[in-house]
Amino acid sequence: MLKTLVHIYRWLSLAALVFSAIVLSMWAVLEYQKSKLPPYHAPQTSCNAIWLGHSWIEAEHTAQEVTDLALKFRDHDVSCVFVHTTPLLPDGSFYTSRAAYLDIFLKTFRKAYPEATLYAWMGILTEDYEGTSVSTKIDITDYKMLNSIESTAFQLVDDFGFDGIHLDMEPVESGSKDFLISLSGLHEGLKARGKKLSTAVIFLATAERQQEWLDSGKPFFWSWLPEYYDTVSLFTDQLVIMSYNIGISDPDLYAERIAWHLEEVQKVRASGVPVLIGVPTYAGAYASGENLEAGLEGIRRGSMNGFPVDGFAIYSEWTTDAEEWALLDR
């Protein structure tokens, strides 16, 4: 028995060493790719985007309703649409029963607005999310689960014809190697299919907040250090910055923070991929400051300062009213 236990222990130790070597090798590849990047170049594509609610694929809508939606987006120069396709099942597979109308929605929408780029929006919460209102949270270090999510992403583009995946995985600690490994595999798989990866990212930390966290030794979850932005940008085709819910109730201060962020992000995105600024239309504790009008003003200020953005992203379709749509016509 003792001899058998010794063999088992040796086998487990060897397996652990092999797994560690694989992870370290993948990280080394990521660092090597980063070192071989060409100098920054201006992005070649841009769009304005919107996050679209799940009800459009879960509940029945008439062809006219879908057509009207598509034309509203077209008339307001919104050409990238993040169609909500999650939550996933606990094993990371697609929740087919909650997407009964996905196929007919996509076909009708494309007929009305063929120039639009349609992404499957995969909103995934990690175990570091502190809320209790969701049933499925993933362990970002569980590579079996990450592989399942990757397979689901490929299913969405292969079976339904999405133009790409919009990945919104949060919260992710600044510097997370597991997130980078997940991004790398997803990006390569989509690229091989001629599809795009759009990645939602958290707000960049201010210099003061960076020092505050470095001094505390706590993990960075709700904003990222500049160097991590730099690395993430290597493994995606588009960055979409969730620049809302950051606790600013003054619209002028919010506009200034947006303009600041545009300047800072363009300093650190080594790959030159397009960057969209997410602006909110939902009511909340900070809606007096963090709103569509102030967000668009921040984008204007950033452009005037020589740091134009590649587009805006409205969060969300189901909270945007007629007055807010009218702001885009100015």
N, C-alpha and C positions, 0 to 999 in steps of 0.2 A: 504493500500500500504506500509506504514512504517513497519507494522508488517511483511509483506512478505519480505521486504528488509532485515530486521533484521535476519529472518530465513535463507535467502540466504547467508548473511555474515557469520553467525555461521557455516553453512554447508561448505562453502569454507575454513574457518579457520580450521575446523576439518579435511578436506581433506588434507590441507597443512601440518598439524601436522602428519597425518598418513604417507604421502609420505616421510617426513623428517625422521620419525622413521624407515621406511623401509630401506632408504639409509644408515642411521647410523648403523642399525643392520647388513647390509651386510658388511659394513666397519669393524665392530667389529669382524665378522666372519673371514674376511681376516687377521686381526691382530692376532686373536687366532690361525689360521692355521699356521701363520708364527712362533709363539712362540712355537709350538709343533714340529717343524722340527727336524729331526735327525741331527747329525753332518755331515759336508761336506763329500761327497763320490765321488769317481772318476766316471765320466760319462761312461755309458756302450755302447753307440753307437756314431758313428761319420760318417761324410761323407764330400765330397767336393760338392759344389752346384753351380748352375748358374741360373740367371734370364733369362727366355725365353720370347721373344717378342710375342705380340698379333697376329701378322700376321699369325702365325702357326695355329691358330684356326679360324681366320676370313676369310682367303683366302685359296683357294684350292692348295694343294701340292700333288705331286705324292707320291705313296708308297715308291718309291726309295729315294726321297728326305728326307722323314721322317726317313727312315731306315738309311740313311747316317748320318743324324743328331744324331740319337741314338747311332750309332756305334762310332762316333767321341767323344761323351761324355764318352762312355764306355772305349775307348782306352786311354783317358786322365784322367781316374779315377774320373769322375764327375758322381755321382750316385743320387744326390738330384736335382730335377728340379722344379723350381718355374714357373709354366705355367700361364702367364698373363690372367686373366679372368675378369678383370674390364676395363673400368669404369662400375659402376652400374647405373641403372635408378634413377631419382630423389627420388623415394620412397624407395630406397635401394634394389630393386629386381634385378634379373639377366637380363642382356642385351642379351637375347637369339639370336636376329637377328645379333649380332656381334660375334657369336660363332658357326656359321653354320657347321664348320668342326671339332668341339671339339671332338665329339665321335669317329670319324674315325681316328683322330690324335692320341688319347690316345691308341686306339686298335692297331694301326700300330706300335707306339713307343714301347708299352709293348711287342709286338711280337719280336721286334728286340733286346730289352734290358729289359728282365723281372726282372732283379735284381734292376732296378732303382726305386727310391721312387719319386712319382709324387705328387706335392702339387699344389692346386689351389691358385695362387697368387692374393690376394685381396689388391690392392693398393687404399687406401682411404685417401683423403685429408680432413682435418678438416677446420673449418671456420677461424682458426688462420693462415692458409696458405695465404701468401701475394700476390702470383701470381694471374694474371687475365686470364690466358690462359685456365682454366678449367671451365666447366659449373656446375659441381656438387661438392659441399663442404658440409660436414655434421656438424651438431651441436653435439658435443660429449656429451652434457648434455641432449640431446633428446632421452629418453629411448625407445620411439616408433621406432625411426630410428635405434637405436642400435639393437633392437629386430628383425627388418626387415633384417638387415645385417647378424645377427646370423642365421636367417632362410635361407637366401641365401647361407651361408656357408654350412649349413647342406644339402641343396639341391644339392650343387656341389659334396659333397662326396657321398650322397645317390643315386643320379641319374646318375652320370658319373663315379663313382668309384675311385675318387682321394684318395690317401693314407692319405691326410690331407689338412690343410689350412695353407698357408703362409700369415700371416697378416702383412701388411705394412701400418699402420695408422700414418699419420704425418701431421703437427707437433703435438706432445703431450707434454704438460707441465710436467716437472719433479714434481712428487708428485701427479699427477692427480688421484683422486679416481674414477672418471667416467671411465677412461681407464682400471683400475684394475677390476672394476665391469664387464665391457664388456669382458675382457680377461677371468675372472673366469667362466662366463656363457658359453662362447665359448669352453673353455678348458674342462669343465665338459661334455658338450654335445658331443664333439668329442671323449672324452675318453670312454663314454658309447657306442659309435659306433665302438670302436677299432681303432680310427683314431688319428692322431697326430696334434698338433698345433706348428707351427714354427712362431716365432715373430721377425720381423725386429725392431731393436732398434738403437737409436742414440748414438753417441760417448759419452764416459764418460768425464765429465768436469775435466780439470786439477785443481790442488789445487789453482793455481792463479786465474783461471776463476771462480771457486766456490766462492772464497772470494770476487771477483769483483762483482758478481751478488748478493751475500748476502748483500753487502754494498749498492748496488743500490736499492734493494727491488723489482727488476723487475722479472717477471716470467722466468723460465728456459725452453726454447723451443728447442734450437738446440744442447744441450747436457744435460746430466742428472747427478744429484748428486748420489754418490755411494749407499746410502740407498735405492734409488728408483730402481736401478738396482737389488738390493737384493730382493726387494718385487716382482718386475715383474717376476723374474726368478721362482717364486713359481707357476705361473699360465701359464706355457708354457712347451713344451717338447724340445724346441730348441731356443736359442738366436742367431740371425744373426745380427752382428754389422755392420752398414753402415759406415764403416771407410774410407770415401772419401768425397770429396768436403768440406774439412775443412780448405783450404787456405794455403797449404804448397807446395811451388814450388821447394824445395830442396829434392832430392830423399833420401839422407842419413838421413836428419831430419825426413822425412816421415817414413822411416824404423824404426828409433828410437822411434817415437811416437806409431807405431804399437806394437813394443816390450813392451813399457811402458804400453800400454793399456791391453795387454795380462796379465801382472802381476797384474794390478789393478783390472781387472774384476774377476780374479780368487780369489781375496780376498773378493769380495762382493757377489758372486752368491751363496747364501745359499743353494739352492736346488741341486747344482752340475749338472744341465742340460748341455748338450753339447753347446759349443760356437763356432760359425763359424765367421771368419773375412772376411768381404766384401772388395774386392779389385777391383779397377776400370780398365776398358780398353777403356773408352770413351775419346775423345779429349775434352779439355776444358782449361780454364785459368791456371789450376794448373797441367796439364798433365805432365809437365817436372819433377815434384816431385811425384805426386800422380798417380802412374801407377802400372801395374801388377808386373813388375820386382822388384820395390822398396817394394811393399806390401809383396811379397813372401820373400824378404830378411828380412823384419821386422818379419815375422812369424818364419823364421829360427833363428833370434837373440833371439826372445822370448823363443823358444824351447831350445836354448843353455843356456839360463839363468835359465832354470828349470821351464818354464811356457809354455808348449806346448799347442797349440790350437787343437780343435777337427776337424778342416777342414777349407777350404777357400770357399768363395762364390764370383763368378765372376759377376761383373756388367759391361757389360751384354753380352748375346749371340750375339746380333745384332751389337755390336761394336768390337768384338774380331776378330782380323785378324790372318793370318797363322803364322806370326812371334810370336805373343803372345801365340798361342796354342803350338808352339815349345818350349816356355819357360817351359811349364809344363813337357816336356820330359827330362829335365836336371836331 
